[in-house]
Amino acid sequence: MNNSFSSRRFRNYFLFDLRTLRGNIGMMVLLMGLAPIILYVFYMLFGNLFSGDFLSRLLTGPRISGPSLGARIGVFVAVTFIFSILFPSRAYGFITEKKAGSSWLLLPASRSEKFISMLLCALAVVPALFFLLYFCSDWFVCFFDRTCGDSLLTMKLNRENGLFNFGADGPVLVANGFWILYVFAAQNIAVFLLGGLLFRKWKVVGTIAALFGLNTLATVFMSMLIENVDFQHVGEKIAQWACAHADSINFWLNGLINLKVGLILAACGIGIWFRLKSIKH
Amino acid sequence: MITIDNLAFNYGSIPVLKNITTRLEEGRIYGLLGENGVGKTTLLTLLCGLKKPLVGSIATDGEDPYRRLPSLLQKQYYLPDEVVAFPLSAEQWARGNGIFWPNYSQEKFLTILKEFETDPEQKMSRMSAGQLKKTYVSFALATGCKYLFMDEPTNGLDIPSKAQFRSAIMKHTAEDSTIVISTHQVRDLENIIDPIIILDRQDVLLNTSLEEISKRLFFDYGTTLHPNALYTEQLPGGFIQVYPNTTEAESKVHVEALFNAAHAHKELIKSMFNVK
């Protein structure tokens, strides 16, 4: 018998994992994915309520415009951030609990199958479902109320630099921007997944506290580094390099961001693997 | 076969198990007995691979259970004292989990559950503790595992269910299965467990078959007090007394009296049964 990886066993486990996730975070994905509709309802309700003359507007219909694309992008980023830090520990935090964790650990699938399925679900399947649901409900809001402007789904793939392009048409989400948004969400998911497996209680708060501690250490380290670095010399070198690569600076910057996120994902992946290996009940 | 060699385990600085060496043979239903806190559950969790031995080793068919390899996990099932109530019907839950055990039979699960008079369509989260236990016991037996580790399986079961449990264990386990049942409710299980393992503080007091026990100890259910009794307890209409069997007379082992006799005369019992 192959104790490392069997495609049949992996398929069975992956489907089992999806069913478990449906029970653990199904409602959460649904509620957060439908956030544009929920927020739209609240926005219009309170917008009309506090702009006066509410009763007559009940009869004549709302007169204020729906939330603009810029506002919806802001909400999208915020909801994505909250979702990415909350769902991993909800989805897999049970592994550190004695009862549910014991039964999970003793389920006849290999560690690599459980690990791959976990990463696949946490980094691809669940975010994909969330984004799909979010974009569809945002599109529905925009379709229902034309005053909202373009939906997030259109994204205006104009290959501009940066997350947003504040052009003549207002802020639009660009292709690069969406990738960067996804990789930052994936980075959060990986970090909070590791936190959810490391901490038995207070998983999200514990992870935030640990990140705070790590950032403090990094700041101390950076301060020591700054003390010993000739900034003028380094600045000149960077400027020279930037001038020499002016045409491809976006490529390099995106590459740098992807490298940083890749390193974080790899570090979290290694941490998750060893945590799964060493967990005891 | 499970081989435990020089096993030791601590919780922090508190030793729980020390220098345990024993073998668990195939085709037996072991009764794991001991006072509260002697490490019965710890031993079970070590046997199934949920914990790592501090010292020594465990080998189940030559494999280390702590490595949690699918080849061994498919052959074993651990039923803890406290189980999770999933928001699924028993039938759905069993079908979803059963696919991981190659010998699992959904039909067998439903049959055992029916014997326990439990509705497979009922949601587990709405079941009573006893019904939930019966669902898990049914699943454990339906997995067709060679090694079954059960921690207090009769806790929460009503009187008819305890009889049904004994019957299900005898009926639905294979001839070569090794079943280890940790329990305080010895009377619930004394007709099915053989051999008996008695754990003392950090040590094994006894790991012997009922036949061997009755060869060396006599269980007297009479009305006359014996001067050499290792343990005496008054019962309605007489006594139960345990004393060395010098005449090779046959008697039915009274597990509770055996347990109390072993605790009152640890060294004597160990030397009598050649426990190292």
Interface residues (C-beta under 8 A of the other chain):
Chain A: M1 N3 S6 R9 N12 Y13 F16 R19 G23 K98 K99 A100 S102 S103 L105 L106 L107 P108 A109 S110 R111 K280 H281
Chain B: T45 C48 G49 L50 K51 K52 R68 L69 P70 S71 L73 Q74 Q76 Y77 Y78 P80 E82 V83 V84 F86 P87 L88 G96 N97 I99 F100 W101
